[in-house]
């Protein structure tokens, strides 16, 4: 990795750690504006890290600092702020980015990721089980990345029995709500029926949570 990328990566990791320090401080639990800003920054940092990891080989920096990155990812997935009236969209977006990053590590650099596979799978499963991957436009990317991740996990022998035993939960909590027509879908259809049909019902290039869920169903039907 070039010295410039290495220097950038050091700054990114330091920024991520600084944000986590503030987010973990109990004094900030009820400060919605601060929490939203922190998660927005962490989302941007993880997006840049994901872009760097898109190269062919895992840079040494991201192997050596994998534990720190995964600690941050686990915090973002698992930490709630009960004092807030609802989960800010910035947290939802950051969780979507975390699942995308875990997918990349798990299926592109799996040999380096082995010790984190089970803990991160459990953290993502907890999102599903606790109904935090909801059928809303705000959660669109989180739904897509979670379904994509779970679809690939169907092919992992170590996870197949677990997924098989939890098929009812997967359908009730994750799949059915996200292929059903919601109030938001109705509003979108009424605003622009042609665009809605083109994007969500026909075979367009646009990725939607509904289309990803149907692909997931196909993967499940082939395996089970």
Secondary structure, 3 states (H helix, E strand, C coil): CCHHHHHHHHHHHHHHHHHHHHHHCHHHCCCHHHHHHHHHHHHHHHHHHHHHHCCCCCCHHHHHCHHHHHHHHHHHHHCCCCCCCCCCHHHHHHHHHHHHHHHHHHHHCHHHHHHHHHHHHHHHHHHHHCCCCCCCHHHHHHHHHHHHHHHHHCCCHHHHHHHHHCHHHHHHHHHHHHHCCCHHHHHHHHHCHHHHHHHHHCCCCCCCHHHHHHHHHHHHHHHC
